[in-house]
Amino acid sequence: MSKKQEDTIRSKSPKSPLPIQEDLLTEKEFLEQYRSSDYEKPSVTVDIALFTVDEEASGNHRKNEEKKLKLLLMRREHHPFKERWALPGSFVGMEEDLEDAARRIMKEKTAVPTAYLDQLYAWGEKERDPRLRIISVSYLALLRQGCLSLPGDKASLCWFDIDMKRLSNSSSHTDRGEEIRQVDVLCFTCEKNSFEVHVETRIILEEGIVRRSMHILKDEYLAFDHAKIIAHALQRLRQRIEYDNIAFCLMPEEFTLTQLQQVYELILDQKLLKANFRRKIASMVEETDNYKKDAAHRPSRLYRFVNRFS
């Protein structure tokens, strides 16, 4: 390539469409002259919604223990949103893949055993972080029952009972379609804290196209837009439990069918018919030779999941 051709290419603004002369470059030559500093670069973080299920004694030996869905939050020690609760998260390193960053965060910030981990959604609203332009990739993480303990040096971490209830559901017609507005309340409870956050989901259906957005209506306790991330994670968990085997990632290695049904009911927030439920999960479980012994009940057969990733 001649010096004149090279000078012509370098004189073009990198923010305009690529000049036709760049077709004369080899890829190696193009990369050598490429100036990445000419472009603004948003930072990227990973935030993890880590759920598990725990049992609380009912106080009545004739009743099964009550199950609670738990979410791990950490209190922020620095600005912005100092003292507010947030999902465990961190910036992604230049040499990290997204999942590598997520697993590093699990290890460094939560120190809990390896959990099921799945990418959820990317959050890119331009004012979601007051420091600078930050895009967050959220992950759904699920932890088996019985793994709630946290290291003594993780005082900022807390397991919250988490529940999401629908407050209102309305729809209106527009010139081009329909708009649905759903308002949910997220309820957080732990030994020393209890608070609520309101999140609205807007679904717009126009000419066969569905557009969905989320908006925080009331939140004085969570940092950034983490209320939206949590609500979205719960919505996805409820959707997926209907058609795949994700619930088994919350179960111990062996469990009774009653315990499994309780977890489904807890996540779906509705009662299920025993016969219908057992037909639904029949192909997913197999009997073991073990029984759960309880002085108040006849011993119950224990089951295990057939294939966690089928």
C-alpha positions as CSV (number, residue, x, y, z in Angstrom):
1,M,0.0,0.0,0.0
2,S,1.3,3.4,-0.9
3,K,2.1,6.2,1.6
4,K,-0.6,8.3,0.0
5,Q,-3.2,5.6,0.4
6,E,-2.2,5.2,4.1
7,D,-2.4,8.9,4.8
8,T,-5.9,9.1,3.2
9,I,-7.1,6.3,5.5
10,R,-5.6,7.8,8.7
11,S,-7.2,11.2,7.9
12,K,-10.7,9.8,8.1
13,S,-12.6,10.3,11.3
14,P,-13.0,6.9,13.1
15,K,-16.5,7.9,14.1
16,S,-17.7,8.1,10.5
17,P,-18.5,5.0,8.4
18,L,-15.4,3.0,7.4
19,P,-13.8,4.6,4.3
20,I,-13.7,2.5,1.2
21,Q,-9.9,2.7,1.2
22,E,-9.7,0.4,4.1
23,D,-10.6,-2.4,1.8
24,L,-7.1,-2.1,0.5
25,L,-5.6,-3.1,3.8
26,T,-4.9,-6.5,5.0
27,E,-6.4,-7.4,8.4
28,K,-2.9,-7.2,10.0
29,E,-2.4,-3.7,8.5
30,F,-5.9,-2.6,9.6
31,L,-5.3,-3.7,13.2
32,E,-1.9,-2.0,13.3
33,Q,-3.4,1.3,12.4
34,Y,-6.6,1.0,14.4
35,R,-6.9,3.6,17.2
36,S,-9.1,2.2,19.9
37,S,-8.5,5.4,22.0
38,D,-10.7,7.3,19.5
39,Y,-13.8,5.6,20.9
40,E,-15.5,6.0,24.2
41,K,-15.6,2.8,26.2
42,P,-18.3,1.9,28.8
43,S,-17.2,-0.2,31.7
44,V,-18.8,-3.7,32.2
45,T,-19.9,-5.3,35.5
46,V,-21.4,-8.6,36.5
47,D,-24.1,-8.8,39.2
48,I,-25.3,-12.1,40.6
49,A,-28.8,-12.9,41.9
50,L,-28.0,-15.9,44.1
51,F,-31.1,-17.8,45.5
52,T,-31.4,-20.8,47.7
53,V,-34.2,-22.5,49.7
54,D,-34.2,-22.9,53.5
55,E,-36.5,-24.6,55.9
56,E,-37.9,-23.0,59.1
57,A,-39.3,-25.1,61.9
58,S,-43.1,-24.8,62.1
59,G,-43.3,-25.2,65.8
60,N,-45.9,-27.9,65.2
61,H,-44.5,-31.5,65.0
62,R,-47.5,-32.5,62.8
63,K,-46.6,-30.0,60.1
64,N,-43.8,-30.0,57.6
65,E,-41.2,-27.3,57.9
66,E,-42.0,-24.0,56.1
67,K,-39.7,-23.3,53.2
68,K,-38.4,-19.9,52.4
69,L,-36.8,-18.6,49.2
70,K,-33.6,-16.7,50.1
71,L,-31.6,-14.1,48.2
72,L,-28.0,-13.1,49.1
73,L,-27.4,-9.3,49.4
74,M,-24.4,-7.3,50.6
75,R,-24.4,-4.0,52.2
76,R,-22.3,-1.4,50.3
77,E,-19.4,0.0,52.3
78,H,-18.5,2.9,49.9
79,H,-20.2,5.5,47.7
80,P,-22.3,5.5,45.6
81,F,-25.3,4.2,47.5
82,K,-23.2,3.7,50.6
83,E,-25.0,1.5,53.3
84,R,-27.6,0.3,50.8
85,W,-28.1,-3.3,49.9
86,A,-26.8,-4.7,46.6
87,L,-26.3,-7.9,44.7
88,P,-22.8,-9.3,44.8
89,G,-21.0,-7.8,41.8
90,S,-17.8,-6.5,40.4
91,F,-16.2,-5.0,37.3
92,V,-15.1,-7.4,34.6
93,G,-11.3,-7.6,34.1
94,M,-9.8,-6.9,30.7
95,E,-8.6,-10.5,30.5
96,E,-11.8,-12.1,31.8
97,D,-14.7,-13.7,30.1
98,L,-18.1,-12.8,31.6
99,E,-18.6,-16.2,33.2
100,D,-15.1,-16.2,34.5
101,A,-15.9,-12.9,36.2
102,A,-19.1,-14.3,37.6
103,R,-17.3,-17.3,39.1
104,R,-14.6,-15.1,40.5
105,I,-17.3,-12.9,42.2
106,M,-19.0,-16.0,43.6
107,K,-15.6,-17.1,45.1
108,E,-14.3,-13.7,46.4
109,K,-17.5,-12.0,47.5
110,T,-19.8,-14.8,48.6
111,A,-17.5,-17.7,49.4
112,V,-20.4,-20.1,49.0
113,P,-20.0,-23.5,47.3
114,T,-20.2,-23.6,43.5
115,A,-23.8,-22.9,42.4
116,Y,-25.8,-23.3,39.2
117,L,-25.0,-20.2,37.1
118,D,-26.8,-18.8,34.1
119,Q,-26.6,-15.5,32.3
120,L,-29.8,-13.6,32.5
121,Y,-29.9,-10.1,30.9
122,A,-27.8,-7.1,30.1
123,W,-28.7,-3.8,31.7
124,G,-27.5,-0.7,29.8
125,E,-29.6,2.3,30.8
126,K,-27.2,5.3,30.4
127,E,-27.9,6.7,33.9
128,R,-28.0,3.4,35.9
129,D,-24.7,4.2,37.7
130,P,-23.9,7.8,38.8
131,R,-20.1,7.3,38.4
132,L,-19.8,6.6,34.7
133,R,-21.4,4.7,31.8
134,I,-21.6,1.1,33.1
135,I,-23.3,-1.9,31.5
136,S,-24.1,-4.8,33.8
137,V,-24.6,-8.4,32.8
138,S,-26.8,-10.2,35.4
139,Y,-26.5,-13.8,36.3
140,L,-29.0,-16.2,38.0
141,A,-27.3,-18.4,40.5
142,L,-29.0,-21.3,42.5
143,L,-27.6,-23.0,45.6
144,R,-28.6,-26.3,47.0
145,Q,-30.5,-26.4,50.3
146,G,-28.3,-26.6,53.4
147,C,-25.5,-24.3,52.1
148,L,-26.6,-21.1,53.9
149,S,-23.6,-20.6,56.1
150,L,-21.3,-17.6,55.4
151,P,-17.7,-17.1,56.4
152,G,-17.1,-15.0,59.6
153,D,-15.2,-12.3,57.7
154,K,-18.2,-11.6,55.4
155,A,-20.2,-9.5,57.8
156,S,-21.6,-7.3,55.0
157,L,-23.4,-10.3,53.5
158,C,-26.9,-11.3,54.5
159,W,-29.5,-13.9,53.4
160,F,-32.9,-12.3,53.0
161,D,-36.2,-14.0,52.7
162,I,-37.5,-12.8,49.3
163,D,-41.1,-12.7,48.0
164,M,-42.7,-11.0,45.1
165,K,-46.4,-10.3,44.9
166,R,-48.5,-8.7,42.2
167,L,-50.1,-5.4,43.3
168,S,-51.8,-4.5,40.1
169,N,-52.3,-5.5,36.5
170,S,-53.9,-3.1,34.1
171,S,-54.1,-2.8,30.3
172,S,-55.0,0.0,27.9
173,H,-55.4,0.3,24.2
174,T,-53.2,2.6,22.0
175,D,-53.6,3.6,18.4
176,R,-51.2,0.8,17.4
177,G,-51.8,-1.9,19.9
178,E,-52.0,-2.5,23.7
179,E,-50.0,-1.6,26.7
180,I,-50.0,-3.8,29.9
181,R,-48.7,-2.5,33.2
182,Q,-47.9,-4.8,36.1
183,V,-46.7,-3.6,39.5
184,D,-45.0,-6.0,41.8
185,V,-43.8,-5.6,45.4
186,L,-40.6,-7.2,46.4
187,C,-40.5,-8.0,50.1
188,F,-37.1,-8.5,51.8
189,T,-36.9,-9.9,55.4
190,C,-34.0,-10.9,57.6
191,E,-33.3,-11.0,61.3
192,K,-32.5,-7.3,61.5
193,N,-34.0,-5.8,58.4
194,S,-37.3,-5.7,56.6
195,F,-38.2,-3.5,53.6
196,E,-40.3,-3.4,50.4
197,V,-39.5,-2.2,46.9
198,H,-42.0,-1.6,44.1
199,V,-41.2,-2.4,40.5
200,E,-43.4,-1.8,37.4
201,T,-43.1,-3.9,34.2
202,R,-44.5,-2.4,31.0
203,I,-45.4,-4.7,28.1
204,I,-46.2,-3.0,24.8
205,L,-47.7,-5.0,22.0
206,E,-47.7,-3.2,18.7
207,E,-48.1,-4.7,15.2
208,G,-47.1,-8.1,16.4
209,I,-44.0,-6.8,18.2
210,V,-43.6,-7.1,22.0
211,R,-41.5,-4.6,23.9
212,R,-40.8,-5.0,27.6
213,S,-39.3,-2.5,30.0
214,M,-39.0,-2.3,33.8
215,H,-39.2,0.8,36.1
216,I,-38.5,1.2,39.8
217,L,-41.4,3.0,41.5
218,K,-40.3,3.0,45.1
219,D,-36.9,2.0,46.5
220,E,-35.0,3.5,49.3
221,Y,-33.0,0.4,50.2
222,L,-31.3,-1.2,47.2
223,A,-28.4,0.2,45.2
224,F,-28.4,1.1,41.5
225,D,-31.1,-0.6,39.5
226,H,-30.7,-3.9,41.4
227,A,-34.5,-4.0,42.2
228,K,-35.1,-4.5,38.5
229,I,-32.5,-7.2,38.3
230,I,-34.0,-9.1,41.2
231,A,-37.5,-8.8,39.9
232,H,-36.4,-10.0,36.5
233,A,-34.5,-12.9,38.0
234,L,-37.6,-14.0,40.0
235,Q,-39.8,-13.7,36.9
236,R,-37.4,-15.9,34.9
237,L,-37.1,-18.4,37.7
238,R,-40.9,-18.7,37.8
239,Q,-41.1,-19.1,34.0
240,R,-38.3,-21.7,33.7
241,I,-39.5,-23.9,36.5
242,E,-42.6,-24.6,34.4
243,Y,-40.7,-26.2,31.5
244,D,-37.3,-27.4,32.6
245,N,-35.6,-29.0,35.6
246,I,-34.1,-25.9,37.2
247,A,-35.8,-26.6,40.5
248,F,-33.5,-29.5,41.2
249,C,-30.6,-27.1,41.5
250,L,-32.2,-25.9,44.7
251,M,-32.7,-29.4,46.2
252,P,-30.4,-31.6,48.3
253,E,-29.0,-34.7,46.7
254,E,-32.0,-36.7,48.2
255,F,-35.4,-35.4,48.9
256,T,-39.0,-36.5,49.4
257,L,-41.6,-35.7,46.7
258,T,-43.4,-33.5,49.2
259,Q,-40.3,-31.4,49.7
260,L,-39.9,-31.1,46.0
261,Q,-43.5,-30.0,45.6
262,Q,-43.1,-27.4,48.3
263,V,-40.2,-25.9,46.4
264,Y,-42.3,-25.7,43.2
265,E,-45.2,-24.1,45.1
266,L,-42.8,-21.6,46.8
267,I,-41.3,-20.4,43.6
268,L,-44.6,-20.3,41.6
269,D,-46.4,-18.8,44.6
270,Q,-49.4,-21.2,44.2
271,K,-50.7,-24.5,45.5
272,L,-50.4,-27.5,43.2
273,L,-52.5,-30.6,43.0
274,K,-50.5,-33.6,44.3
275,A,-51.5,-36.1,41.6
276,N,-50.9,-33.7,38.8
277,F,-47.5,-32.6,40.2
278,R,-46.3,-36.2,40.6
279,R,-47.2,-37.0,37.0
280,K,-45.3,-34.0,35.9
281,I,-42.1,-34.9,37.6
282,A,-42.3,-38.7,37.4
283,S,-39.7,-38.9,34.6
284,M,-37.3,-36.6,36.4
285,V,-36.8,-38.6,39.6
286,E,-35.9,-42.0,40.7
287,E,-36.4,-43.8,44.1
288,T,-33.5,-44.5,46.4
289,D,-33.3,-47.1,49.2
290,N,-33.4,-44.4,51.8
291,Y,-36.2,-42.9,53.9
292,K,-36.7,-39.6,55.7
293,K,-37.4,-40.5,59.4
294,D,-39.6,-38.2,61.3
295,A,-41.2,-39.0,64.7
296,A,-44.4,-37.2,63.7
297,H,-44.8,-38.9,60.3
298,R,-44.5,-42.2,58.7
299,P,-41.1,-42.5,57.1
300,S,-41.1,-41.1,53.6
301,R,-39.2,-42.5,50.6
302,L,-36.3,-40.3,49.4
303,Y,-35.8,-39.6,45.7
304,R,-33.0,-38.2,43.6
305,F,-32.9,-36.3,40.3
306,V,-32.3,-38.6,37.3
307,N,-30.2,-36.2,35.0
308,R,-29.6,-32.7,36.2
309,F,-28.7,-31.3,32.8
310,S,-31.0,-33.3,30.5
